[in-house]
Amino acid sequence: MIKALLTVTCLLAAVHITTPDLTAQKVSKQSASQQLPDPDGKSAKMRKKVKVFILLGQSNMLGAGKIGPETKEGTLEHAVKTENLYPFLVDDEGSWTERKDVRNVRVMVGRGGGMRVFNNEWMTIKGRIIGPEYGIGHHLGNLLDEPVMILKSCIGNRSLGWDLLPPGSEQFESDGKVYAGYKDSPDKWEKGTEPKPIGWYAGKQYDDDTANAKKVLDELKTYYPGAKGYEIAGFFWWQGAKDCGNAAHSARYEQNLVRLIEQLRKDFQAPKAKFVCATLGHVTKSTGGNEGAVLKAQMAVDGKNGKYKQFKGNVATVYANPFCHGGSANGHYGGNAKTYMDVGLAMGEAMVELLKQGK
């Protein structure tokens, strides 16, 4: 159940921005200073199923926002303690808050295969870097009475057109080359020749990331103590940088993204799960080339656009440029923690709106 009153609408206007980028930047700065309620330290109602939100993508979803030191502009400590942003992240003593109603889990394929666990704790700031999960998790924890799990399963340097290609994707031709369909290898070969497989196949990372997420869910009580079952409530997707380096993949991005949304819902048996996508932070609506093609593809799946009627009320795209504090996706936005916090808050707000519509 959605909590009786959610007072914060700090990022709503920025989810579907149609104004020029300069105005959007002003909205971003105002939004970042808004306050979410401080966590109350209470546990969720454990008689209810855990609401699971799965985070997928590549390195920026993984996270590269620097936590410290406080003296360096762009770090989270500087943003919180010097700029007085994100006050819900610290308590009255200046220590990082801990949410007892949101579980933060991050897994990744290990170098030797198998699953490696990086995070399995109540949501709090720890380690050296952050991703968008903190903005997402605080929004959802405030909204929902049910226990919440933020389950991140991803790795860097992966493309939707190759590594993350979803099942059912077919081969296609471009500039005299055949590009791989799901489970084909290699990624491309000359038309009229036989492909020579390599030690990887199209969709291998999709298979690994979804398998790891399912493994966590199969062992739910290890990752959410006291859980009474779960429901896949939503997916978050922040990706696209690697596809921008390949003209064929960027041109195919929209088709692949539509299939990804539908396949994830099928694979996790969650046909009603919401889906939130964020664009690359440094790319604007006037950007051309491969980057512009990927941005247009990501904006096209937004349910409010009407292009895909099946996505109305259940898919949203966050135009992330207003929340970018410099740098580029490939450069991990210079490690600026405010970019990761603000994009996460915008994605969380977008998911909140989708969940409200579903009630």
C-alpha positions in Angstrom: 0.0 0.0 0.0 1.1 3.5 -0.7 1.6 5.6 2.4 -1.2 8.0 3.2 0.6 11.2 2.2 3.7 11.8 0.2 4.6 15.4 0.6 7.6 15.5 -1.7 7.1 16.2 -5.4 10.6 17.7 -5.8 11.5 16.2 -9.1 8.1 15.7 -10.8 8.5 18.6 -13.2 11.9 17.3 -14.4 10.8 13.9 -15.4 9.3 15.0 -18.7 11.0 18.3 -19.5 10.0 20.0 -22.7 11.5 23.4 -21.9 14.9 24.5 -23.2 18.0 23.0 -21.5 18.9 26.3 -19.8 15.5 26.4 -18.0 15.9 22.7 -17.2 19.2 23.4 -15.5 17.5 25.8 -13.2 14.9 23.3 -12.3 17.6 20.8 -11.5 19.4 23.1 -9.1 16.1 23.8 -7.3 15.1 20.2 -7.2 18.4 19.1 -5.7 17.9 21.3 -2.7 14.5 19.9 -1.9 14.2 17.8 1.2 12.8 14.3 1.5 11.6 13.3 4.9 14.2 11.9 7.3 14.1 8.1 7.7 12.1 7.3 10.8 14.3 4.3 11.6 11.3 1.9 11.7 11.2 -1.4 10.0 8.7 -2.2 7.3 5.5 -4.2 7.9 7.0 -7.7 7.4 3.7 -9.4 7.1 3.6 -8.0 3.5 5.7 -9.2 0.5 8.9 -7.5 -0.3 8.6 -5.0 -3.2 11.6 -5.7 -5.3 13.0 -3.1 -7.8 15.8 -4.4 -10.1 18.5 -2.0 -11.3 20.2 -2.9 -14.6 22.6 -1.1 -17.0 26.3 -0.5 -17.3 28.9 1.4 -15.3 26.9 4.5 -14.4 24.1 2.4 -13.0 26.9 0.6 -11.2 28.0 4.0 -9.7 31.0 6.2 -9.7 30.0 9.2 -7.5 32.7 9.8 -4.9 31.7 9.9 -1.3 34.6 11.8 0.1 36.6 13.8 1.1 34.4 16.6 2.5 36.9 19.2 1.3 36.5 18.3 -2.4 33.7 19.8 -4.4 31.6 17.2 -6.2 31.8 14.6 -3.4 28.8 13.5 -1.5 30.3 14.6 1.8 30.9 18.1 0.4 27.3 18.2 -1.0 25.8 17.2 2.3 28.0 18.9 4.9 29.1 22.1 3.0 26.2 22.7 0.5 23.5 21.3 2.9 22.0 19.1 0.2 20.3 15.8 0.8 19.7 16.3 4.5 17.8 13.0 4.7 21.1 11.2 4.3 22.5 12.4 7.7 21.1 12.4 11.2 21.3 15.1 13.8 24.8 13.9 14.8 26.0 14.1 11.2 26.2 10.3 10.8 24.8 8.6 7.7 21.2 7.6 8.2 20.1 4.0 7.8 16.8 2.9 6.4 15.4 -0.2 8.2 12.6 -0.5 5.5 14.9 -0.6 2.4 17.4 -3.3 1.7 20.3 -2.5 -0.6 21.7 -5.4 -2.5 24.3 -5.4 -5.3 25.6 -8.4 -7.1 27.8 -8.9 -10.1 29.4 -11.7 -12.1 32.8 -12.6 -10.6 36.0 -12.8 -12.6 35.9 -16.6 -12.4 32.2 -16.8 -13.1 29.4 -17.2 -10.5 27.9 -14.4 -8.5 29.8 -12.0 -6.3 27.9 -10.0 -3.6 29.0 -6.4 -3.0 26.2 -5.1 -0.9 23.7 -6.8 1.4 22.6 -4.4 4.1 20.0 -1.8 5.1 20.3 1.3 2.9 23.0 3.6 4.2 26.0 5.4 2.7 29.1 3.2 2.9 32.3 2.5 0.9 33.9 5.0 -1.5 31.3 5.5 -4.3 27.6 5.7 -4.9 25.2 5.1 -7.8 21.6 6.2 -8.3 20.2 3.7 -5.9 20.2 6.0 -2.9 17.9 8.6 -4.5 15.7 5.7 -5.8 15.6 3.9 -2.5 14.7 6.9 -0.4 11.8 7.8 -2.6 10.4 4.2 -2.6 10.9 3.8 1.1 8.9 6.9 1.7 6.1 5.8 -0.6 5.6 2.2 0.4 4.4 0.5 3.5 5.8 -2.8 2.3 9.5 -3.8 2.7 11.5 -2.6 -0.2 14.5 -4.2 -1.8 16.8 -2.3 -4.3 18.5 -5.2 -6.2 21.3 -4.0 -8.5 22.7 -6.6 -10.9 25.0 -5.1 -13.6 28.6 -4.5 -14.7 30.3 -1.8 -16.7 31.2 -1.5 -20.4 28.2 -3.4 -21.8 26.0 -2.6 -24.7 22.3 -3.3 -25.3 23.1 -4.2 -28.9 25.5 -7.0 -28.0 26.2 -7.9 -24.3 22.7 -7.1 -23.0 20.7 -8.1 -26.1 17.5 -9.7 -24.8 16.3 -13.1 -25.8 14.3 -13.2 -29.0 16.4 -10.5 -30.7 17.1 -11.4 -34.4 20.0 -10.9 -36.7 20.0 -7.8 -38.9 22.1 -6.4 -41.7 23.9 -3.1 -41.9 26.6 -1.8 -44.3 27.4 -5.3 -45.7 27.6 -6.9 -42.3 25.4 -9.3 -40.4 24.9 -8.3 -36.7 24.3 -11.0 -34.1 20.9 -12.0 -32.8 20.5 -13.4 -29.3 23.1 -16.1 -28.6 24.9 -15.6 -31.9 28.7 -15.1 -31.9 30.7 -13.0 -32.8 28.9 -9.6 -32.7 29.1 -9.2 -36.5 30.5 -10.7 -39.6 30.7 -10.0 -43.3 27.5 -10.9 -45.2 27.9 -14.1 -47.1 30.6 -15.5 -44.8 30.3 -18.0 -41.9 30.6 -16.5 -38.4 33.6 -17.5 -36.3 32.4 -17.8 -32.7 34.4 -16.2 -29.9 34.2 -16.8 -26.1 31.1 -14.5 -25.7 27.7 -14.3 -27.3 25.0 -11.8 -27.9 23.0 -11.5 -24.7 25.5 -13.1 -22.4 25.4 -10.2 -19.9 21.7 -10.2 -20.0 21.6 -13.8 -19.1 24.2 -13.4 -16.3 22.6 -10.3 -14.8 19.1 -11.7 -14.7 20.4 -15.1 -13.4 22.1 -13.4 -10.6 19.0 -11.3 -9.7 17.0 -14.6 -9.7 19.6 -16.2 -7.4 19.1 -13.4 -4.9 15.4 -13.9 -5.0 15.7 -17.6 -4.7 17.6 -17.0 -1.4 15.4 -14.1 -0.3 15.7 -14.5 3.4 19.5 -14.2 3.1 19.1 -10.8 1.5 16.0 -9.6 3.3 15.8 -11.2 6.8 12.2 -12.1 7.8 10.8 -11.7 4.3 7.5 -13.4 3.6 7.8 -13.6 -0.2 8.3 -10.9 -2.9 6.8 -9.1 -5.8 8.8 -7.7 -8.7 7.4 -4.1 -8.6 9.7 -2.4 -11.1 12.8 -2.2 -13.2 15.3 0.7 -13.5 17.6 1.1 -16.6 20.5 3.5 -17.0 22.6 2.6 -20.0 23.5 3.5 -23.5 27.1 4.9 -23.5 28.6 1.8 -25.2 25.9 1.6 -27.9 26.8 5.2 -28.8 30.1 4.0 -30.1 28.5 1.8 -32.7 26.3 3.2 -35.4 24.4 0.0 -36.0 23.7 -0.6 -32.3 22.6 3.0 -31.8 20.2 2.8 -34.8 18.8 -0.4 -33.4 18.5 0.9 -29.8 14.8 1.6 -29.8 13.8 -1.8 -31.1 16.2 -3.4 -28.6 14.9 -1.4 -25.7 11.3 -2.2 -26.4 12.2 -5.9 -26.5 14.2 -5.5 -23.3 11.2 -4.1 -21.3 8.9 -6.8 -22.5 11.4 -9.6 -22.0 12.3 -8.6 -18.5 8.6 -8.7 -17.5 8.3 -12.1 -19.1 11.5 -13.6 -17.6 10.6 -12.4 -14.1 6.9 -13.2 -14.5 6.0 -9.6 -13.7 3.8 -8.4 -16.5 2.7 -5.4 -14.5 6.1 -4.3 -13.2 6.9 -0.6 -13.9 9.9 0.4 -15.9 12.0 3.6 -15.6 14.7 4.5 -18.0 17.2 7.5 -17.7 19.0 9.0 -20.6 22.7 9.7 -20.7 23.3 12.8 -18.6 25.6 14.7 -21.0 23.3 14.2 -24.0 20.8 17.0 -24.9 17.8 17.0 -27.1 19.7 18.8 -29.8 22.5 16.3 -29.9 22.9 14.5 -33.2 24.8 11.4 -34.3 24.8 8.1 -32.4 24.2 9.8 -29.0 21.2 11.6 -30.3 19.8 8.4 -31.8 20.1 6.6 -28.4 18.4 9.5 -26.6 15.5 9.6 -29.0 15.1 5.9 -28.6 15.0 6.2 -24.9 12.5 9.0 -25.0 10.3 7.1 -27.5 9.4 4.3 -25.0 8.0 6.8 -22.5 4.4 5.9 -22.0 3.3 9.5 -22.2 4.5 9.8 -25.8 1.9 7.4 -27.1 4.1 5.6 -29.6 3.9 2.3 -27.7 0.4 2.1 -26.3 1.3 -1.0 -24.2 3.7 1.3 -22.2 1.1 3.9 -21.2 1.1 4.3 -17.4 3.9 1.8 -16.9 7.0 3.1 -18.6 8.7 6.5 -18.0 11.9 8.0 -19.3 13.8 10.6 -17.2 15.6 13.2 -19.3 18.8 13.2 -17.3 20.7 16.2 -18.8 19.2 18.7 -16.2 20.7 16.6 -13.4 24.2 16.3 -14.9 26.8 18.3 -13.1 29.5 18.1 -15.8 31.5 15.5 -17.5 30.2 12.7 -19.7 28.8 9.2 -19.4 32.0 7.6 -20.6 34.0 9.7 -18.0 31.5 8.8 -15.3 30.5 12.4 -15.0 33.8 13.2 -13.3 32.8 11.2 -10.3 30.4 14.0 -9.2 28.1 12.5 -6.6 25.4 15.1 -7.2 24.9 13.7 -10.7 24.3 10.2 -9.3 22.1 11.5 -6.5 20.0 13.8 -8.7 19.5 11.2 -11.4 18.6 8.7 -8.8 16.1 11.0 -7.2 14.5 11.8 -10.6 14.3 8.1 -11.4 12.8 7.4 -8.0 10.2 10.2 -8.5 9.3 8.8 -11.9 8.7 5.4 -10.4 6.6 6.9 -7.6 4.3 8.5 -10.2 4.0 5.2 -12.1 3.1 3.3 -8.9 0.5 5.9 -8.0 -1.1 5.5 -11.4 -1.3 1.8 -10.9 -3.4 2.1 -7.8 
